[in-house]
Amino acid sequence: MKRYIPGKEERLPEKLIKDYQKRLLALKKEIQKVVVGQSEVIEHVLICLICDAHALLEGVPGLAKSLLVETLSHCITGTTFRRIQFVPDMLPSDILGVNAFNPVKGDFYIIKGPIFANFILADEINRAPPKTQAAMMEAMQERKVNIHKSEFILDRPFLVLATQNPLEQQGVYPLPEAVVDRFFMKILVDYPKWDEEIEIIDRNTLVRYDIFEGVEPVLDKETIIAMQKDVRKIYVSSPVKEYILKIVTATRKKDEKIKYSKYIRYGASPRGSIALALAARAIALMDGRDFITPGDVKLVAHPVLRHRIILNYEGKAAGISTDEIIDEILDEVEVP
């Protein structure tokens, strides 16, 4: 495999990169003090944090999705956490806030909603009606909220992890494909391993157990914001850019070499190409490098692309998963 060494003018200081790497490793270790297992899920959430982007988590209830986000807020000083439980009768004002009347003073005042936090768990977002989903997505995209005639810029860092329950389909409003595409990653949360669940049982059946005992903050808001800027300075060579484009293009057209391509109705948009490059940059930063390789792209291809590939009816009938399609694409696309 070729090495992709950038020119001197593009390089971030090596000392700074190593410092970021050390801090991110410490952050992951602190989270693992609370969340047992789920190493890949934690890493993908950290990638979203570094890239200043939101994620969609899918998994059955009880797999520590809420706990992961709350633990993250405990590890970064000066940040806040809110959990929003979505229900079918929820209104946009329940999330954003309202302009309320004070009968004593005879004037109006703003009551801010739970969206005004640094880390938000949007639990079962597909239970909310379309109008509420749209209000949530607008705040996530624009990073600002309009209440009556007032505009508020949301504090940074601002990370939303939205969950979907794959088991229940009654009383839900499935997210449209165009909305799902706005999530940087779709992260699948699976059951813990045998020994991990034994540890979970042991931890949570103690008489006196403070779940966040021993968790210490290892980062501050300013460092996270600086990291989100510097990750975009990680070098991407022309061959790697072409490799990313070949992967994304393979999701858009039928190819005889890729037998599963016949099951694709729509492929990834340029937003997918951007997300692949940015997520690979985050992988390189976490690995202490100032350049990305094709291996970095492969590591993030599934969570970045799985929700950006839309299956046709034949694919759905055949029970093909988008992960299987991505596997075949990665096997067939030539690595530079």
Contacts in CASP RR format, 6 or more apart in sequence:
PFRMAT RR
TARGET T0000
AUTHOR 0000-0000-0000
METHOD contacts of the structure
MODEL  1
MKRYIPGKEERLPEKLIKDYQKRLLALKKEIQKVVVGQSEVIEHVLICLI
CDAHALLEGVPGLAKSLLVETLSHCITGTTFRRIQFVPDMLPSDILGVNA
FNPVKGDFYIIKGPIFANFILADEINRAPPKTQAAMMEAMQERKVNIHKS
EFILDRPFLVLATQNPLEQQGVYPLPEAVVDRFFMKILVDYPKWDEEIEI
IDRNTLVRYDIFEGVEPVLDKETIIAMQKDVRKIYVSSPVKEYILKIVTA
TRKKDEKIKYSKYIRYGASPRGSIALALAARAIALMDGRDFITPGDVKLV
AHPVLRHRIILNYEGKAAGISTDEIIDEILDEVEVP
1 293 0 8 1.000
1 294 0 8 1.000
1 335 0 8 1.000
2 239 0 8 1.000
2 336 0 8 1.000
4 235 0 8 1.000
4 237 0 8 1.000
4 239 0 8 1.000
4 240 0 8 1.000
4 291 0 8 1.000
4 292 0 8 1.000
4 293 0 8 1.000
5 291 0 8 1.000
6 235 0 8 1.000
6 237 0 8 1.000
6 290 0 8 1.000
6 291 0 8 1.000
7 235 0 8 1.000
10 233 0 8 1.000
10 235 0 8 1.000
10 290 0 8 1.000
11 235 0 8 1.000
11 290 0 8 1.000
12 230 0 8 1.000
12 233 0 8 1.000
12 234 0 8 1.000
12 290 0 8 1.000
14 290 0 8 1.000
16 230 0 8 1.000
17 285 0 8 1.000
17 288 0 8 1.000
17 289 0 8 1.000
17 290 0 8 1.000
18 288 0 8 1.000
20 227 0 8 1.000
20 230 0 8 1.000
20 285 0 8 1.000
20 288 0 8 1.000
21 285 0 8 1.000
21 286 0 8 1.000
21 287 0 8 1.000
21 288 0 8 1.000
23 218 0 8 1.000
23 219 0 8 1.000
23 223 0 8 1.000
24 46 0 8 1.000
24 50 0 8 1.000
24 285 0 8 1.000
24 286 0 8 1.000
25 286 0 8 1.000
26 218 0 8 1.000
26 219 0 8 1.000
27 46 0 8 1.000
27 75 0 8 1.000
27 76 0 8 1.000
27 218 0 8 1.000
27 219 0 8 1.000
28 42 0 8 1.000
28 43 0 8 1.000
28 46 0 8 1.000
30 71 0 8 1.000
30 74 0 8 1.000
30 75 0 8 1.000
30 215 0 8 1.000
30 216 0 8 1.000
30 218 0 8 1.000
31 42 0 8 1.000
31 68 0 8 1.000
31 71 0 8 1.000
31 72 0 8 1.000
31 75 0 8 1.000
32 39 0 8 1.000
32 42 0 8 1.000
33 214 0 8 1.000
33 215 0 8 1.000
34 67 0 8 1.000
34 71 0 8 1.000
34 211 0 8 1.000
34 212 0 8 1.000
34 215 0 8 1.000
35 42 0 8 1.000
35 64 0 8 1.000
35 67 0 8 1.000
35 68 0 8 1.000
35 71 0 8 1.000
36 64 0 8 1.000
36 192 0 8 1.000
36 196 0 8 1.000
36 197 0 8 1.000
36 199 0 8 1.000
36 200 0 8 1.000
36 203 0 8 1.000
37 192 0 8 1.000
37 193 0 8 1.000
37 196 0 8 1.000
38 63 0 8 1.000
38 64 0 8 1.000
38 68 0 8 1.000
38 189 0 8 1.000
38 192 0 8 1.000
41 57 0 8 1.000
41 68 0 8 1.000
41 187 0 8 1.000
41 189 0 8 1.000
42 68 0 8 1.000
43 286 0 8 1.000
44 55 0 8 1.000
44 185 0 8 1.000
44 187 0 8 1.000
44 300 0 8 1.000
44 303 0 8 1.000
45 55 0 8 1.000
45 68 0 8 1.000
45 69 0 8 1.000
45 72 0 8 1.000
45 161 0 8 1.000
45 187 0 8 1.000
46 282 0 8 1.000
46 286 0 8 1.000
47 185 0 8 1.000
47 279 0 8 1.000
47 282 0 8 1.000
47 283 0 8 1.000
47 286 0 8 1.000
47 300 0 8 1.000
48 54 0 8 1.000
48 55 0 8 1.000
48 159 0 8 1.000
48 161 0 8 1.000
48 184 0 8 1.000
48 185 0 8 1.000
49 72 0 8 1.000
49 157 0 8 1.000
49 159 0 8 1.000
49 224 0 8 1.000
50 227 0 8 1.000
50 228 0 8 1.000
50 231 0 8 1.000
50 282 0 8 1.000
50 285 0 8 1.000
50 286 0 8 1.000
51 184 0 8 1.000
51 228 0 8 1.000
51 231 0 8 1.000
51 278 0 8 1.000
51 279 0 8 1.000
51 281 0 8 1.000
51 282 0 8 1.000
52 156 0 8 1.000
52 157 0 8 1.000
52 158 0 8 1.000
52 159 0 8 1.000
52 228 0 8 1.000
53 183 0 8 1.000
53 184 0 8 1.000
53 185 0 8 1.000
53 275 0 8 1.000
53 278 0 8 1.000
54 140 0 8 1.000
54 159 0 8 1.000
54 160 0 8 1.000
54 161 0 8 1.000
54 162 0 8 1.000
54 182 0 8 1.000
54 183 0 8 1.000
54 184 0 8 1.000
55 159 0 8 1.000
55 160 0 8 1.000
55 161 0 8 1.000
55 162 0 8 1.000
55 183 0 8 1.000
55 184 0 8 1.000
55 185 0 8 1.000
55 186 0 8 1.000
55 187 0 8 1.000
55 303 0 8 1.000
56 125 0 8 1.000
56 161 0 8 1.000
56 162 0 8 1.000
56 163 0 8 1.000
56 164 0 8 1.000
56 180 0 8 1.000
56 183 0 8 1.000
56 185 0 8 1.000
56 186 0 8 1.000
56 187 0 8 1.000
56 307 0 8 1.000
57 65 0 8 1.000
57 161 0 8 1.000
57 162 0 8 1.000
57 163 0 8 1.000
57 164 0 8 1.000
57 186 0 8 1.000
57 187 0 8 1.000
57 188 0 8 1.000
57 189 0 8 1.000
58 163 0 8 1.000
58 164 0 8 1.000
58 166 0 8 1.000
58 186 0 8 1.000
58 187 0 8 1.000
58 188 0 8 1.000
58 189 0 8 1.000
59 65 0 8 1.000
59 163 0 8 1.000
59 164 0 8 1.000
59 165 0 8 1.000
59 166 0 8 1.000
59 188 0 8 1.000
59 189 0 8 1.000
59 190 0 8 1.000
60 165 0 8 1.000
60 166 0 8 1.000
60 167 0 8 1.000
60 191 0 8 1.000
61 165 0 8 1.000
63 189 0 8 1.000
63 190 0 8 1.000
63 191 0 8 1.000
63 192 0 8 1.000
65 121 0 8 1.000
65 123 0 8 1.000
65 161 0 8 1.000
65 163 0 8 1.000
65 189 0 8 1.000
66 83 0 8 1.000
66 121 0 8 1.000
66 123 0 8 1.000
67 211 0 8 1.000
68 161 0 8 1.000
69 81 0 8 1.000
69 83 0 8 1.000
69 119 0 8 1.000
69 120 0 8 1.000
69 121 0 8 1.000
69 159 0 8 1.000
69 161 0 8 1.000
70 81 0 8 1.000
70 83 0 8 1.000
70 119 0 8 1.000
70 121 0 8 1.000
71 212 0 8 1.000
71 215 0 8 1.000
72 81 0 8 1.000
72 119 0 8 1.000
72 159 0 8 1.000
73 79 0 8 1.000
73 80 0 8 1.000
73 81 0 8 1.000
73 118 0 8 1.000
73 119 0 8 1.000
74 212 0 8 1.000
74 215 0 8 1.000
74 217 0 8 1.000
75 215 0 8 1.000
75 216 0 8 1.000
75 217 0 8 1.000
75 218 0 8 1.000
75 219 0 8 1.000
76 118 0 8 1.000
76 157 0 8 1.000
76 217 0 8 1.000
76 218 0 8 1.000
76 219 0 8 1.000
76 220 0 8 1.000
76 221 0 8 1.000
76 224 0 8 1.000
77 217 0 8 1.000
77 219 0 8 1.000
77 220 0 8 1.000
77 221 0 8 1.000
78 118 0 8 1.000
78 220 0 8 1.000
78 221 0 8 1.000
79 118 0 8 1.000
79 119 0 8 1.000
79 157 0 8 1.000
79 221 0 8 1.000
80 117 0 8 1.000
80 118 0 8 1.000
80 119 0 8 1.000
81 117 0 8 1.000
81 118 0 8 1.000
81 119 0 8 1.000
81 120 0 8 1.000
81 121 0 8 1.000
82 114 0 8 1.000
82 115 0 8 1.000
82 116 0 8 1.000
82 117 0 8 1.000
82 119 0 8 1.000
82 120 0 8 1.000
82 121 0 8 1.000
83 114 0 8 1.000
83 120 0 8 1.000
83 121 0 8 1.000
83 123 0 8 1.000
84 95 0 8 1.000
84 114 0 8 1.000
84 115 0 8 1.000
84 120 0 8 1.000
84 121 0 8 1.000
84 122 0 8 1.000
84 123 0 8 1.000
85 123 0 8 1.000
85 124 0 8 1.000
86 122 0 8 1.000
86 123 0 8 1.000
86 124 0 8 1.000
86 125 0 8 1.000
86 126 0 8 1.000
86 127 0 8 1.000
86 128 0 8 1.000
86 132 0 8 1.000
87 127 0 8 1.000
87 128 0 8 1.000
88 127 0 8 1.000
88 128 0 8 1.000
88 129 0 8 1.000
88 171 0 8 1.000
88 173 0 8 1.000
89 129 0 8 1.000
90 127 0 8 1.000
90 128 0 8 1.000
90 129 0 8 1.000
90 132 0 8 1.000
91 131 0 8 1.000
91 132 0 8 1.000
92 131 0 8 1.000
92 132 0 8 1.000
92 134 0 8 1.000
92 135 0 8 1.000
92 136 0 8 1.000
94 113 0 8 1.000
94 132 0 8 1.000
95 113 0 8 1.000
95 114 0 8 1.000
95 115 0 8 1.000
95 132 0 8 1.000
95 135 0 8 1.000
95 136 0 8 1.000
95 139 0 8 1.000
96 113 0 8 1.000
96 115 0 8 1.000
96 135 0 8 1.000
96 139 0 8 1.000
96 145 0 8 1.000
96 146 0 8 1.000
96 147 0 8 1.000
97 110 0 8 1.000
97 111 0 8 1.000
97 112 0 8 1.000
97 113 0 8 1.000
97 115 0 8 1.000
97 145 0 8 1.000
97 147 0 8 1.000
98 110 0 8 1.000
98 111 0 8 1.000
98 113 0 8 1.000
98 147 0 8 1.000
99 108 0 8 1.000
99 109 0 8 1.000
99 110 0 8 1.000
99 111 0 8 1.000
99 147 0 8 1.000
99 148 0 8 1.000
99 150 0 8 1.000
100 108 0 8 1.000
100 109 0 8 1.000
100 110 0 8 1.000
100 111 0 8 1.000
101 107 0 8 1.000
101 108 0 8 1.000
102 108 0 8 1.000
102 109 0 8 1.000
108 148 0 8 1.000
110 147 0 8 1.000
110 148 0 8 1.000
110 150 0 8 1.000
112 147 0 8 1.000
112 152 0 8 1.000
114 120 0 8 1.000
115 136 0 8 1.000
115 139 0 8 1.000
115 145 0 8 1.000
115 154 0 8 1.000
116 145 0 8 1.000
116 152 0 8 1.000
116 154 0 8 1.000
116 155 0 8 1.000
117 155 0 8 1.000
118 155 0 8 1.000
118 156 0 8 1.000
118 157 0 8 1.000
118 158 0 8 1.000
118 159 0 8 1.000
118 221 0 8 1.000
119 157 0 8 1.000
119 159 0 8 1.000
119 161 0 8 1.000
120 158 0 8 1.000
120 159 0 8 1.000
120 160 0 8 1.000
120 161 0 8 1.000
121 161 0 8 1.000
121 162 0 8 1.000
121 163 0 8 1.000
122 136 0 8 1.000
122 160 0 8 1.000
122 161 0 8 1.000
122 162 0 8 1.000
122 163 0 8 1.000
123 163 0 8 1.000
124 163 0 8 1.000
124 164 0 8 1.000
124 165 0 8 1.000
124 172 0 8 1.000
125 133 0 8 1.000
125 136 0 8 1.000
125 162 0 8 1.000
125 163 0 8 1.000
125 164 0 8 1.000
125 175 0 8 1.000
126 133 0 8 1.000
126 164 0 8 1.000
126 165 0 8 1.000
126 172 0 8 1.000
126 173 0 8 1.000
126 174 0 8 1.000
126 175 0 8 1.000
127 171 0 8 1.000
127 172 0 8 1.000
127 173 0 8 1.000
128 136 0 8 1.000
128 173 0 8 1.000
129 173 0 8 1.000
130 173 0 8 1.000
133 173 0 8 1.000
133 175 0 8 1.000
133 179 0 8 1.000
136 160 0 8 1.000
136 162 0 8 1.000
137 179 0 8 1.000
137 182 0 8 1.000
139 145 0 8 1.000
139 154 0 8 1.000
140 160 0 8 1.000
140 182 0 8 1.000
141 182 0 8 1.000
143 153 0 8 1.000
143 154 0 8 1.000
143 156 0 8 1.000
143 158 0 8 1.000
144 151 0 8 1.000
144 152 0 8 1.000
144 153 0 8 1.000
144 154 0 8 1.000
145 151 0 8 1.000
145 152 0 8 1.000
145 154 0 8 1.000
146 152 0 8 1.000
156 221 0 8 1.000
156 224 0 8 1.000
156 225 0 8 1.000
156 228 0 8 1.000
157 221 0 8 1.000
157 224 0 8 1.000
157 225 0 8 1.000
157 228 0 8 1.000
162 183 0 8 1.000
164 175 0 8 1.000
177 266 0 8 1.000
177 310 0 8 1.000
180 186 0 8 1.000
180 307 0 8 1.000
181 269 0 8 1.000
181 271 0 8 1.000
181 307 0 8 1.000
181 308 0 8 1.000
182 271 0 8 1.000
183 307 0 8 1.000
184 275 0 8 1.000
184 278 0 8 1.000
184 279 0 8 1.000
184 304 0 8 1.000
185 275 0 8 1.000
185 279 0 8 1.000
185 300 0 8 1.000
185 303 0 8 1.000
185 304 0 8 1.000
186 303 0 8 1.000
186 306 0 8 1.000
186 307 0 8 1.000
187 303 0 8 1.000
188 303 0 8 1.000
188 306 0 8 1.000
191 197 0 8 1.000
192 200 0 8 1.000
203 209 0 8 1.000
203 211 0 8 1.000
227 285 0 8 1.000
230 285 0 8 1.000
231 278 0 8 1.000
231 281 0 8 1.000
231 282 0 8 1.000
231 285 0 8 1.000
232 278 0 8 1.000
232 281 0 8 1.000
233 290 0 8 1.000
234 281 0 8 1.000
234 284 0 8 1.000
234 285 0 8 1.000
234 289 0 8 1.000
234 290 0 8 1.000
234 291 0 8 1.000
234 292 0 8 1.000
235 290 0 8 1.000
235 291 0 8 1.000
235 292 0 8 1.000
236 277 0 8 1.000
236 280 0 8 1.000
236 281 0 8 1.000
236 291 0 8 1.000
236 292 0 8 1.000
237 291 0 8 1.000
239 336 0 8 1.000
240 280 0 8 1.000
240 292 0 8 1.000
240 293 0 8 1.000
240 294 0 8 1.000
240 297 0 8 1.000
240 336 0 8 1.000
241 277 0 8 1.000
242 336 0 8 1.000
243 294 0 8 1.000
243 297 0 8 1.000
243 333 0 8 1.000
243 335 0 8 1.000
243 336 0 8 1.000
244 273 0 8 1.000
244 276 0 8 1.000
244 277 0 8 1.000
244 280 0 8 1.000
244 297 0 8 1.000
245 273 0 8 1.000
246 333 0 8 1.000
246 334 0 8 1.000
247 276 0 8 1.000
247 297 0 8 1.000
247 301 0 8 1.000
247 305 0 8 1.000
247 329 0 8 1.000
247 330 0 8 1.000
247 333 0 8 1.000
248 267 0 8 1.000
248 268 0 8 1.000
248 270 0 8 1.000
248 272 0 8 1.000
248 273 0 8 1.000
248 276 0 8 1.000
248 305 0 8 1.000
250 258 0 8 1.000
250 261 0 8 1.000
250 329 0 8 1.000
250 332 0 8 1.000
250 333 0 8 1.000
251 264 0 8 1.000
251 267 0 8 1.000
251 268 0 8 1.000
251 305 0 8 1.000
251 308 0 8 1.000
251 309 0 8 1.000
251 325 0 8 1.000
251 329 0 8 1.000
252 264 0 8 1.000
252 266 0 8 1.000
252 267 0 8 1.000
252 268 0 8 1.000
253 261 0 8 1.000
254 261 0 8 1.000
254 262 0 8 1.000
254 264 0 8 1.000
255 261 0 8 1.000
255 332 0 8 1.000
257 332 0 8 1.000
258 325 0 8 1.000
258 328 0 8 1.000
258 329 0 8 1.000
258 332 0 8 1.000
259 328 0 8 1.000
260 320 0 8 1.000
260 324 0 8 1.000
260 325 0 8 1.000
260 328 0 8 1.000
261 325 0 8 1.000
262 314 0 8 1.000
263 311 0 8 1.000
263 312 0 8 1.000
263 314 0 8 1.000
263 315 0 8 1.000
263 318 0 8 1.000
263 320 0 8 1.000
263 325 0 8 1.000
264 309 0 8 1.000
264 310 0 8 1.000
264 311 0 8 1.000
264 312 0 8 1.000
264 325 0 8 1.000
265 310 0 8 1.000
265 311 0 8 1.000
265 312 0 8 1.000
266 309 0 8 1.000
266 310 0 8 1.000
267 308 0 8 1.000
267 309 0 8 1.000
267 310 0 8 1.000
268 305 0 8 1.000
268 308 0 8 1.000
268 309 0 8 1.000
269 308 0 8 1.000
271 308 0 8 1.000
272 304 0 8 1.000
272 305 0 8 1.000
272 308 0 8 1.000
275 304 0 8 1.000
276 297 0 8 1.000
276 300 0 8 1.000
276 301 0 8 1.000
276 304 0 8 1.000
276 305 0 8 1.000
277 292 0 8 1.000
277 297 0 8 1.000
279 300 0 8 1.000
279 303 0 8 1.000
279 304 0 8 1.000
280 292 0 8 1.000
280 295 0 8 1.000
280 296 0 8 1.000
280 297 0 8 1.000
280 299 0 8 1.000
280 300 0 8 1.000
281 292 0 8 1.000
281 296 0 8 1.000
282 300 0 8 1.000
283 292 0 8 1.000
283 296 0 8 1.000
283 299 0 8 1.000
283 300 0 8 1.000
284 290 0 8 1.000
284 291 0 8 1.000
284 292 0 8 1.000
284 293 0 8 1.000
284 296 0 8 1.000
287 296 0 8 1.000
294 335 0 8 1.000
294 336 0 8 1.000
295 335 0 8 1.000
298 330 0 8 1.000
301 326 0 8 1.000
301 329 0 8 1.000
301 330 0 8 1.000
302 323 0 8 1.000
302 326 0 8 1.000
305 322 0 8 1.000
305 326 0 8 1.000
306 322 0 8 1.000
306 323 0 8 1.000
306 326 0 8 1.000
307 322 0 8 1.000
309 322 0 8 1.000
309 325 0 8 1.000
309 326 0 8 1.000
311 320 0 8 1.000
311 322 0 8 1.000
END
